[in-house]
């Protein structure tokens, strides 16, 4: 089971999602997308909240309001963190999540600590949490199937781009060949128009 929320603090709105429990979180960790950003309360148990970046968007360009929505959702869904003030919520790209043997379901570390960002929440803001909860809906997606379909589309896109590049190269090569022929023809015509002292005419040095 996955819970979906709509964050409407930006235009267009962004969908946030989180697993029902640690086993659903484990599936999200395993079959997440490279475009996913992961959020979690630092150093205490909490929900894993995600958002999916749009084409051209980066984790550095996320709106502060969107980040705060995700962070507040994490805090509100943390038994310990929800009661605490001045808590940190960390976030990073899905590709930076690291699983090692022996880790519990839903437990992660990171490949690169320097790529983990942090936001400090002084307290829970009920206005944000209530706004998000009003948009809450449930679904049971097939994480693996969705990821495989995403990867298939990505491969098809790259193949199409490669073919387009090849076609453009063929057109450019043909243009270069045509231009080379024209230059060769011009050179030939110029040679035919040249004369020498052996061509005859009135410029002879013979005299009586």
N, CA and C of each residue as an Amber inpcrd file, in Angstrom:
protein
   624
   0.8390000  -1.1950000   0.0000000   0.0000000   0.0000000   0.0000000
   0.8810000   1.2540000   0.0000000   0.5310000   2.1930000  -0.8440000
   1.2440000   3.4690000  -0.8980000   0.2370000   4.5960000  -0.7340000
   0.6210000   5.6020000   0.0280000  -0.2040000   6.7870000   0.2120000
   0.3160000   7.8950000  -0.7010000  -0.6100000   8.5550000  -1.3890000
  -0.2560000   9.6690000  -2.2640000  -0.8590000  10.9610000  -1.7190000
  -0.1080000  12.0370000  -1.8320000  -0.5450000  13.3600000  -1.3910000
  -0.2340000  14.3660000  -2.4950000  -0.9950000  15.4330000  -2.5350000
  -0.7550000  16.4910000  -3.5110000  -0.2630000  17.7410000  -2.8070000
   0.9360000  18.1570000  -3.1560000   1.4890000  19.4070000  -2.6430000
   1.2110000  20.5020000  -3.6640000   0.3600000  21.4490000  -3.3000000
  -0.0540000  22.4910000  -4.2580000   0.5930000  23.8420000  -3.9770000
   1.7470000  23.8130000  -3.3220000   2.4280000  25.0810000  -3.0190000
   3.1910000  25.6030000  -4.2370000   3.2660000  24.7920000  -5.2880000
   3.8720000  25.2420000  -6.5410000   2.8930000  24.9770000  -7.6770000
   3.1490000  25.6120000  -8.8080000   2.3240000  25.4170000  -9.9930000
   3.2280000  24.9230000 -11.1240000   3.0140000  23.7040000 -11.6210000
   1.9350000  22.7760000 -11.2480000   2.2060000  22.0830000  -9.9120000
   1.1570000  21.5180000  -9.2970000   1.3290000  20.7910000  -8.0310000
   2.2340000  19.5740000  -8.2060000   2.7660000  19.0860000  -7.0890000
   3.6640000  17.9220000  -7.0980000   3.0550000  16.8130000  -6.2540000
   3.1630000  15.5840000  -6.7450000   2.6700000  14.4260000  -5.9970000
   3.7520000  13.9110000  -5.0620000   3.3890000  13.7280000  -3.7920000
   4.2650000  13.1190000  -2.8030000   3.7410000  11.7140000  -2.5260000
   4.6200000  10.7940000  -2.1820000   4.1470000   9.4450000  -1.8680000
   5.0250000   8.8070000  -0.8020000   4.4120000   7.8850000  -0.0480000
   5.1580000   7.1850000   0.9990000   4.5600000   5.8000000   1.2090000
   5.4220000   4.8610000   1.6220000   4.9860000   3.5000000   1.8600000
   4.1670000   3.3680000   3.1240000   3.2910000   2.3580000   3.1270000
   2.4250000   2.1050000   4.2840000   3.2360000   1.6280000   5.4870000
   4.2610000   0.7980000   5.2400000   5.0870000   0.2840000   6.3330000
   6.4950000   0.0420000   5.8130000   7.3410000  -0.5720000   6.6540000
   8.7420000  -0.7400000   6.2790000   8.9160000  -1.6760000   5.0830000
   7.9750000  -2.5830000   4.8750000   8.0840000  -3.4990000   3.7440000
   7.7650000  -2.7830000   2.4260000   6.7740000  -1.9040000   2.4750000
   6.4950000  -1.0800000   1.2980000   7.6500000  -0.1190000   1.0490000
   8.2330000   0.3980000   2.1300000   9.3960000   1.2720000   1.9800000
  10.5480000   0.5270000   1.3220000  10.7070000  -0.7320000   1.6820000
  11.7620000  -1.5420000   1.0830000  11.5540000  -1.7000000  -0.4170000
  10.3070000  -1.8600000  -0.8330000  10.0070000  -1.9640000  -2.2550000
  10.3230000  -0.6550000  -2.9830000  10.0110000   0.4550000  -2.3270000
  10.3160000   1.7600000  -2.9190000  11.8220000   1.9670000  -3.0290000
  12.5570000   1.5020000  -2.0370000  14.0170000   1.6140000  -2.0760000
  14.5670000   0.7760000  -3.2270000  14.0030000  -0.4010000  -3.4090000
  14.5090000  -1.3160000  -4.4400000  14.1250000  -0.8850000  -5.8360000
  12.8900000  -0.4480000  -6.0070000  12.3810000  -0.1710000  -7.3460000
  12.0950000   1.3070000  -7.5740000  12.7570000   2.1700000  -6.8130000
  12.5910000   3.6040000  -7.0230000  13.1300000   4.0430000  -8.3760000
  12.8550000   5.2780000  -8.7300000  13.2970000   5.8400000 -10.0100000
  14.4700000   6.7780000  -9.7790000  15.3660000   6.9160000 -10.7460000
  16.4550000   7.8900000 -10.6040000  15.9690000   9.3120000 -10.4010000
  14.7190000   9.5800000 -10.7910000  14.1500000  10.9310000 -10.6450000
  13.5410000  11.1760000  -9.2610000  13.5680000  10.1730000  -8.3860000
  12.9200000  10.2900000  -7.0700000  13.8370000  10.9530000  -6.0450000
  13.2300000  11.7970000  -5.2250000  13.9230000  12.3980000  -4.0800000
  13.3290000  11.7960000  -2.8100000  14.1720000  11.3410000  -1.9180000
  13.7860000  10.6170000  -0.6930000  13.9340000  11.5290000   0.5160000
  12.9450000  11.4980000   1.4200000  12.9510000  12.2980000   2.6450000
  12.7620000  11.3920000   3.8600000  13.4220000  11.7520000   4.9820000
  13.3130000  10.9630000   6.2170000  13.7550000  11.8270000   7.3920000
  13.0990000  11.6570000   8.5440000  13.5410000  12.3630000   9.7500000
  14.9040000  11.8110000  10.1540000  15.8270000  12.6850000  10.4620000
  17.1890000  12.2730000  10.7810000  17.2740000  11.6070000  12.1500000
  17.9240000  10.4520000  12.1840000  18.2920000   9.7530000  13.4160000
  17.1320000   9.1220000  14.1900000  15.9100000   9.2320000  13.6990000
  14.7860000   8.5380000  14.3460000  13.9210000   7.8920000  13.2710000
  13.1160000   6.9280000  13.6830000  12.2440000   6.2370000  12.7370000
  11.1620000   7.1830000  12.2230000  10.8910000   7.0930000  10.9360000
   9.8290000   7.9280000  10.3580000   9.3990000   7.3260000   9.0330000
   8.3560000   7.9030000   8.4650000   7.9280000   7.5160000   7.1210000
   9.0070000   7.8930000   6.1130000   9.0510000   7.1500000   5.0080000
   9.8940000   7.5080000   3.8730000   8.9920000   8.2480000   2.8850000
   9.2610000   9.5090000   2.6720000   8.4520000  10.3120000   1.7590000
   9.2580000  10.5780000   0.4940000   8.5970000  10.4850000  -0.6470000
   9.2500000  10.6860000  -1.9370000   8.4950000  11.7270000  -2.7570000
   9.2350000  12.3230000  -3.6690000   8.6220000  13.0690000  -4.7650000
   9.4220000  12.7470000  -6.0120000   8.8010000  12.9220000  -7.1530000
   9.4480000  12.5890000  -8.4260000   9.7190000  13.8700000  -9.1990000
  11.0010000  14.1010000  -9.5030000  11.3730000  15.3030000 -10.2320000
  10.8350000  15.2750000 -11.6480000  10.4770000  16.4450000 -12.1460000
  10.0310000  16.5820000 -13.5230000  11.2520000  16.7630000 -14.4300000
  11.1120000  16.5080000 -15.7390000  12.2460000  16.6770000 -16.6570000
  12.8550000  18.0650000 -16.5340000  14.1700000  18.1050000 -16.3880000
  14.8760000  19.3770000 -16.2550000  14.9660000  19.8920000 -14.8360000
  14.2170000  19.3010000 -13.9250000  14.2430000  19.7290000 -12.5290000
  15.3450000  18.9810000 -11.7860000  15.9430000  19.6360000 -10.7790000
  16.9830000  19.0120000  -9.9710000  16.6570000  19.1890000  -8.5000000
  17.3410000  18.4320000  -7.6640000  17.1070000  18.5300000  -6.2340000
  17.4770000  19.9230000  -5.7220000  18.4460000  20.5550000  -6.3870000
  18.8660000  21.8980000  -5.9680000  17.8420000  22.9660000  -6.3230000
  16.9860000  22.6910000  -7.2950000  16.0190000  23.7050000  -7.7230000
  14.6330000  23.4910000  -7.1200000  14.5120000  22.5110000  -6.2190000
  13.2160000  22.3090000  -5.5610000  12.8350000  23.5400000  -4.7540000
  11.5670000  23.9080000  -4.8350000  11.0940000  25.0540000  -4.0650000
  11.1720000  24.7640000  -2.5730000  11.5260000  25.7730000  -1.8040000
  11.6250000  25.6170000  -0.3470000  10.3050000  25.1470000   0.2420000
   9.1940000  25.6470000  -0.3120000   7.8770000  25.2700000   0.1920000
   7.5860000  23.7850000  -0.0500000   8.0300000  23.2730000  -1.1760000
   7.8490000  21.8470000  -1.4700000   8.6600000  20.9960000  -0.5080000
   9.8960000  21.3910000  -0.2670000  10.7550000  20.6700000   0.6750000
  10.1260000  20.6570000   2.0610000   9.5630000  21.7870000   2.4730000
   8.9460000  21.8510000   3.8040000   7.7060000  20.9650000   3.8790000
   6.9310000  20.8860000   2.7960000   5.7790000  19.9780000   2.7770000
   6.2430000  18.5400000   3.0190000   7.2780000  18.1160000   2.3050000
   7.7950000  16.7450000   2.4610000   8.3140000  16.5190000   3.8710000
   9.0370000  17.4990000   4.3850000   9.6130000  17.3700000   5.7230000
   8.5310000  17.2950000   6.7920000   7.5080000  18.1250000   6.6740000
   6.4130000  18.1040000   7.6440000   5.6570000  16.7810000   7.5920000
   5.5260000  16.2110000   6.4040000   4.8570000  14.9270000   6.2580000
   5.6790000  13.8190000   6.9320000   6.9950000  13.8870000   6.7810000
   7.8690000  12.9230000   7.4670000   7.7120000  13.0420000   8.9800000
   7.7780000  14.2560000   9.4840000   7.6890000  14.4900000  10.9210000
   6.3460000  14.0210000  11.4730000   5.2670000  14.3230000  10.7550000
   3.9310000  13.9460000  11.2180000   3.7470000  12.4340000  11.2460000
   4.5280000  11.7270000  10.4400000   4.4290000  10.2650000  10.3790000
   5.6400000   9.5940000  11.0280000   6.1020000  10.2180000  12.0810000
   7.1670000   9.6530000  12.9080000   6.6930000   9.6470000  14.3590000
   6.6180000   8.4580000  14.9710000   6.1130000   8.3610000  16.3410000
   6.9370000   9.2230000  17.2830000   8.2390000   9.1730000  17.1330000
   9.1220000   9.9740000  17.9970000   9.2740000  11.3990000  17.4950000
   9.5570000  11.5250000  16.2100000   9.8160000  12.8410000  15.6400000
   8.6300000  13.7790000  15.7120000   7.4220000  13.2380000  15.6690000
   6.2270000  14.0830000  15.7120000   6.1100000  14.8370000  17.0310000
   6.7110000  14.3010000  18.0780000   6.6160000  14.9250000  19.4000000
   7.7860000  15.8590000  19.6880000   8.7430000  15.8850000  18.8100000
   9.9620000  16.6520000  19.0430000   9.9270000  18.0070000  18.3460000
  10.6050000  18.9680000  18.9430000  10.8520000  20.2520000  18.2960000
  12.2870000  20.2840000  17.7840000  12.5330000  21.1610000  16.8290000
  13.8780000  21.3300000  16.2670000  14.4660000  20.0000000  15.7900000
  13.7350000  19.3530000  14.9020000  14.2280000  18.1000000  14.3120000
  14.7340000  18.3700000  12.8980000  15.6590000  17.5450000  12.4730000
  16.1910000  17.6470000  11.1120000  15.5560000  16.5720000  10.2330000
  15.2210000  16.9590000   9.0390000  14.7650000  16.0110000   8.0270000
  15.8060000  16.0240000   6.9100000  16.2890000  14.8430000   6.5690000
  17.3040000  14.7380000   5.5230000  16.6450000  14.2970000   4.2130000
  17.2730000  14.6590000   3.1200000  16.7520000  14.2440000   1.8220000
  17.8880000  14.1360000   0.8140000  17.7100000  13.2200000  -0.1320000
  18.7220000  12.9520000  -1.1380000  18.0630000  12.2640000  -2.3280000
  18.8100000  12.1130000  -3.3950000  18.2850000  11.4020000  -4.5550000
  18.2080000   9.9040000  -4.2670000  17.2190000   9.2550000  -4.8540000
  17.0540000   7.8110000  -4.6590000  18.3350000   7.0580000  -4.9960000
  19.0380000   7.4900000  -6.0380000  20.2540000   6.7990000  -6.4720000
  21.3610000   6.8550000  -5.4290000  21.2320000   7.7360000  -4.4440000
  22.2390000   7.8430000  -3.3800000  21.9330000   6.9280000  -2.1950000
  20.7770000   6.2670000  -2.2110000  20.4320000   5.3360000  -1.1350000
  21.2440000   4.0530000  -1.2880000  21.7080000   3.5410000  -0.1740000
  22.5800000   2.3580000  -0.1910000  22.0460000   1.2820000   0.7440000
  21.8970000   0.0780000   0.2120000  21.4960000  -1.0770000   1.0080000
  22.6880000  -2.0260000   1.1400000  22.9330000  -2.4930000   2.3560000
  24.0070000  -3.4530000   2.5880000  23.4270000  -4.6860000   3.2710000
  24.0850000  -5.8350000   3.1180000  23.5880000  -7.0640000   3.7500000
  23.4110000  -6.8830000   5.2630000  22.3250000  -7.4190000   5.7710000
  22.0650000  -7.3440000   7.2030000  21.1950000  -6.1780000   7.6170000
  20.9360000  -5.2500000   6.7000000  20.0700000  -4.1250000   7.0390000
  18.6220000  -4.5870000   7.1610000  17.9080000  -3.9810000   8.0900000
  16.4910000  -4.2690000   8.2660000  15.6930000  -3.6940000   7.0960000
  14.4940000  -4.2470000   6.8160000  13.6410000  -3.6620000   5.7760000
  13.3900000  -2.1740000   6.0300000  13.5650000  -1.3820000   5.0070000
  13.3590000   0.0570000   5.1400000  14.5650000   0.8200000   5.6230000
  15.6110000   0.1240000   6.0590000  16.8110000   0.7840000   6.5580000
  17.7670000   1.0600000   5.4040000  18.3880000   2.2460000   5.4120000
  19.3090000   2.6230000   4.3360000  20.5050000   3.3750000   4.8940000
  21.5460000   3.4270000   4.0860000  22.6530000   4.3500000   4.3130000
  22.8570000   5.0810000   2.9910000  23.9950000   5.7360000   2.8190000
  24.1960000   6.5480000   1.6270000  25.5240000   6.2370000   0.9500000
  25.5290000   6.3650000  -0.3550000  26.7770000   6.2210000  -1.0890000
  27.6850000   7.4290000  -0.8460000  27.0910000   8.6260000  -0.8550000
  27.8620000   9.8520000  -0.6710000  27.1420000  10.7650000   0.3280000
  27.7430000  10.9320000   1.4960000  27.1280000  11.7670000   2.5330000
  27.0190000  13.2300000   2.1010000  27.9430000  13.6610000   1.2480000
  27.9320000  15.0690000   0.8360000  26.7460000  15.3870000  -0.0750000
  26.0730000  14.3540000  -0.5750000  24.9030000  14.5760000  -1.4250000
  23.5930000  14.4570000  -0.6510000  23.7000000  14.4530000   0.6800000
  22.5190000  14.4180000   1.5520000  22.2560000  15.8410000   2.0530000
  21.0440000  16.3200000   1.8370000  20.6500000  17.6600000   2.2490000
  19.8470000  17.5830000   3.5470000  19.6720000  18.7350000   4.1860000
  19.0110000  18.7380000   5.4940000  18.1810000  20.0050000   5.6580000
  17.0130000  19.8550000   6.2870000  16.1750000  20.9950000   6.6430000
  15.7840000  20.8720000   8.1080000  15.8610000  21.9630000   8.8410000
  15.5080000  21.9740000  10.2590000  14.0520000  22.4290000  10.4250000
  13.2810000  21.6310000  11.1650000  11.8920000  21.9940000  11.4810000
  11.8120000  22.3490000  12.9520000  11.4000000  23.5590000  13.2440000
  11.2790000  23.9710000  14.6440000  10.1280000  23.2460000  15.3300000
   9.0380000  23.0490000  14.5960000   7.8700000  22.3830000  15.1800000
   6.9760000  21.8620000  14.0660000   6.0040000  21.0710000  14.4500000
   5.0040000  20.6030000  13.4910000   4.0740000  21.7560000  13.1410000
   3.8110000  21.9100000  11.8620000   2.8750000  22.9480000  11.4120000
   1.6080000  22.2390000  10.9490000   0.5820000  22.2780000  11.7840000
  -0.6520000  21.5410000  11.4990000  -1.3230000  21.9960000  10.2120000
  -1.1750000  23.2580000   9.8780000  -1.8010000  23.7790000   8.6650000
  -1.2770000  23.0290000   7.4320000   0.0230000  22.7670000   7.4030000
   0.6200000  22.0440000   6.2770000   0.1750000  20.5800000   6.2810000
   0.2650000  19.9460000   7.4530000  -0.0800000  18.5280000   7.5660000
  -1.5440000  18.2980000   7.2160000  -2.4220000  19.1370000   7.7220000
  -3.8590000  18.9890000   7.4470000  -4.1600000  19.2050000   5.9610000
  -3.4830000  20.1780000   5.3520000  -3.6900000  20.4360000   3.9230000
  -3.2940000  19.2200000   3.0910000  -2.1830000  18.6090000   3.4290000
  -1.7330000  17.4310000   2.6880000  -2.6430000  16.2330000   2.9340000
  -3.0590000  16.0460000   4.1780000  -3.9090000  14.8920000   4.5040000
  -5.2610000  14.9500000   3.7940000  -5.7290000  16.1430000   3.4790000
  -6.9940000  16.2710000   2.7610000  -6.9000000  15.7260000   1.3400000
  -5.6760000  15.6160000   0.8150000  -5.4900000  15.1140000  -0.5500000
  -5.0690000  13.6460000  -0.5590000  -5.0150000  13.0190000   0.5810000
  -4.4820000  11.6580000   0.7090000  -5.3410000  10.6380000  -0.0310000
  -4.6620000   9.7480000  -0.7540000  -5.3390000   8.6270000  -1.3960000
  -4.4270000   7.4040000  -1.3380000  -5.0120000   6.2320000  -1.5230000
  -4.2610000   4.9860000  -1.4080000  -4.2290000   4.2470000  -2.7420000
  -3.1760000   3.4690000  -2.9230000  -3.0650000   2.6420000  -4.1250000
  -2.1230000   1.4750000  -3.8230000  -2.1810000   0.4560000  -4.6760000
  -1.2940000  -0.7070000  -4.5400000  -0.5570000  -0.9210000  -5.8580000
   0.4160000  -0.0710000  -6.1370000   1.1300000  -0.1770000  -7.4180000
   2.0920000  -1.3620000  -7.4410000   2.3910000  -1.8110000  -8.6370000
   3.4120000  -2.8340000  -8.8520000   4.7210000  -2.0750000  -9.1060000
   5.5310000  -1.9090000  -8.0600000   6.7380000  -1.0930000  -8.1590000
   7.6780000  -1.5920000  -9.2540000   7.8570000  -2.9080000  -9.3070000
   8.7860000  -3.4700000 -10.2880000   8.3010000  -3.2170000 -11.7080000
   7.0190000  -3.4520000 -11.9650000   6.4740000  -3.2510000 -13.3080000
   6.5890000  -1.7880000 -13.7380000   6.3180000  -0.8810000 -12.8090000
   6.4120000   0.5460000 -13.1140000   7.8430000   0.9450000 -13.4560000
   8.7980000   0.4150000 -12.6820000  10.2050000   0.7460000 -12.9420000
  10.6580000   0.1580000 -14.2700000  10.2600000  -1.0670000 -14.5620000
  10.6600000  -1.6900000 -15.8190000  10.0580000  -0.9510000 -17.0130000
   8.8190000  -0.4920000 -16.8800000   8.1930000   0.2780000 -17.9540000
   8.9150000   1.6090000 -18.1350000   9.2770000   2.2360000 -17.0240000
  10.0270000   3.4970000 -17.0820000  11.3450000   3.2890000 -17.8140000
  12.0620000   2.2030000 -17.4830000  13.3500000   1.9230000 -18.1110000
  13.1860000   1.6170000 -19.5970000  12.1000000   0.9050000 -19.9550000
  11.8500000   0.6050000 -21.3630000  11.6380000   1.8880000 -22.1590000
  10.8370000   2.7990000 -21.6090000  10.5940000   4.0670000 -22.2830000
  11.8800000   4.8780000 -22.4250000  12.7180000   4.8210000 -21.3890000
  13.9910000   5.5400000 -21.4250000  14.9050000   4.9620000 -22.5140000
  14.9230000   3.6320000 -22.6300000  15.7320000   3.0030000 -23.6860000
  15.2090000   3.3760000 -25.0660000  13.8770000   3.3450000 -25.2320000
  13.2780000   3.7050000 -26.5230000  13.5940000   5.1610000 -26.8800000
  13.5650000   6.0130000 -25.8760000  13.8640000   7.4300000 -26.1040000
  15.3090000   7.6140000 -26.5650000  16.2280000   6.9050000 -25.9080000
  17.6420000   7.0180000 -26.2750000  17.8940000   6.4550000 -27.6720000
  17.2000000   5.3460000 -28.0020000  17.3440000   4.7770000 -29.3380000
  16.8540000   5.7570000 -30.4000000  15.7180000   6.4040000 -30.1170000
  15.1680000   7.3690000 -31.0690000  16.1070000   8.5570000 -31.2370000
  16.6920000   9.0190000 -30.1300000  17.6240000  10.1380000 -30.1950000
  18.8810000   9.7590000 -30.9650000  19.3520000   8.5090000 -30.7760000
  20.5450000   8.0420000 -31.4850000  20.2730000   7.9430000 -32.9800000
  19.0900000   7.4170000 -33.3300000  18.7410000   7.3050000 -34.7480000
  18.6150000   8.6820000 -35.3840000  18.0300000   9.6240000 -34.6480000
  17.9020000  10.9850000 -35.1600000  19.2760000  11.6010000 -35.3960000
  20.1930000  11.3470000 -34.4630000  21.5480000  11.8610000 -34.6040000
  22.2480000  11.2450000 -35.8120000  22.0430000   9.9200000 -36.0100000
  22.6290000   9.2520000 -37.1660000  22.0770000   9.8190000 -38.4710000
  20.7660000  10.0410000 -38.5210000  20.1380000  10.6030000 -39.7250000
  20.6870000  11.9990000 -40.0180000  20.8720000  12.7940000 -38.9680000
  21.4230000  14.1390000 -39.1490000  22.8550000  14.0690000 -39.6640000
  23.6290000  13.0990000 -39.1590000  25.0020000  12.9170000 -39.6180000
  25.0390000  12.5330000 -41.0960000  24.0960000  11.6770000 -41.5170000
  24.0350000  11.2730000 -42.9210000  23.7380000  12.4680000 -43.8160000
  22.8060000  13.3230000 -43.3640000  22.4640000  14.5150000 -44.1420000
  23.6700000  15.4410000 -44.2480000  24.3720000  15.6350000 -43.1290000
  25.5440000  16.5070000 -43.1240000  26.6530000  15.9380000 -43.9930000
  26.8400000  14.6130000 -43.9530000  27.8620000  13.9760000 -44.7730000
  27.5630000  14.1480000 -46.2510000  26.2780000  14.0060000 -46.6120000
  25.8820000  14.1930000 -48.0060000  26.1270000  15.6280000 -48.4530000
  25.8280000  16.5830000 -47.5570000  26.0600000  17.9900000 -47.8780000
  27.5500000  18.2540000 -48.0930000  28.3820000  17.6480000 -47.2180000
  29.8290000  17.8360000 -47.3510000  30.3390000  17.2550000 -48.6690000
  29.8040000  16.0870000 -49.0540000  30.2110000  15.4710000 -50.3110000
  29.8010000  16.3230000 -51.5060000  28.5780000  16.8870000 -51.4620000
  28.1090000  17.7430000 -52.5450000  28.9590000  18.9990000 -52.6510000
  29.3050000  19.5700000 -51.4890000  30.1440000  20.7730000 -51.4770000
  31.5310000  20.4630000 -52.0170000  32.0560000  19.2850000 -51.6970000
  33.3720000  18.8900000 -52.2010000  33.3470000  18.7400000 -53.7160000
  32.2560000  18.1530000 -54.2540000  32.1170000  18.0100000 -55.6980000
  32.0770000  19.3690000 -56.3900000  31.3400000  20.2990000 -55.7730000
  31.2410000  21.6410000 -56.3550000  32.5970000  22.3240000 -56.3680000
  33.3440000  22.1890000 -55.2710000  34.6720000  22.8010000 -55.2190000
  35.5870000  22.1870000 -56.2790000  35.4870000  20.8690000 -56.4570000
  36.2940000  20.1850000 -57.4580000  35.9230000  20.6450000 -58.8680000
  34.6460000  20.8120000 -59.1280000  34.1650000  21.2670000 -60.4350000
  34.6280000  22.6890000 -60.7170000  34.5300000  23.5660000 -59.7000000
  34.9750000  24.9530000 -59.8600000  36.4680000  25.0030000 -60.1740000
  37.2220000  24.1560000 -59.4780000  38.6690000  24.1300000 -59.7080000
  38.9880000  23.6810000 -61.1280000  38.2410000  22.6820000 -61.6150000
  38.4480000  22.1760000 -62.9700000  38.1440000  23.2480000 -64.0040000
  37.0510000  23.9750000 -63.8060000  36.6660000  25.0190000 -64.7440000
  37.7000000  26.1220000 -64.7880000  38.2670000  26.4630000 -63.6410000
  39.2860000  27.5040000 -63.6030000  40.5360000  27.0600000 -64.3450000
  40.8820000  25.7600000 -64.2570000  42.0630000  25.2410000 -64.9550000
  41.8650000  25.2910000 -66.4610000  40.6480000  25.0070000 -66.9240000
  40.3680000  25.0080000 -68.3520000  40.4460000  26.4100000 -68.9410000
  40.2040000  27.4210000 -68.1330000  40.2250000  28.8000000 -68.6050000
  41.6320000  29.3840000 -68.6370000  42.6210000  28.6840000 -68.0590000
  43.9830000  29.1940000 -68.0240000  44.6620000  28.9940000 -69.3830000
  45.5800000  29.8940000 -69.7830000  46.3420000  29.7910000 -71.0360000
  47.8250000  29.7900000 -70.7310000  48.6110000  29.3720000 -71.7340000
  50.0650000  29.3750000 -71.5810000  50.7080000  29.9440000 -72.8370000
  52.0410000  30.1020000 -72.8700000  52.7520000  30.6300000 -74.0230000
  52.6670000  29.7020000 -75.2130000  52.2990000  28.4660000 -74.9970000
  52.2240000  27.5110000 -76.0890000  50.8410000  27.4600000 -76.7300000
  49.9220000  28.3010000 -76.2600000  48.5640000  28.2800000 -76.7930000
  48.4560000  29.0120000 -78.1220000  49.5300000  29.7170000 -78.6100000
  49.4720000  30.4950000 -79.8620000  48.9030000  31.8640000 -79.5940000
  48.6680000  32.6340000 -80.6370000  48.1160000  33.9470000 -80.4840000
  49.1120000  35.0170000 -80.8540000  48.9280000  36.2130000 -80.4750000
  49.7270000  37.3630000 -80.8730000  50.8660000  37.6630000 -79.9190000
  51.0820000  36.7940000 -78.9590000  52.0880000  37.1150000 -77.9520000
  53.3900000  36.4210000 -78.2270000  53.6190000  35.9290000 -79.5070000
  54.8250000  35.1850000 -79.8190000  56.0530000  36.1030000 -79.7900000
  57.2240000  35.5560000 -79.3950000  58.4640000  36.3130000 -79.3610000
  59.2440000  36.1630000 -80.6660000  58.6990000  35.4230000 -81.6850000
  59.4070000  35.2560000 -82.9440000  59.5130000  36.5880000 -83.7050000
  60.6750000  36.8210000 -84.3930000  60.8080000  38.0340000 -85.1870000
  61.6980000  37.7240000 -86.3910000  61.6150000  38.5890000 -87.3370000
  62.3830000  38.4080000 -88.5710000  63.7040000  39.1670000 -88.4670000
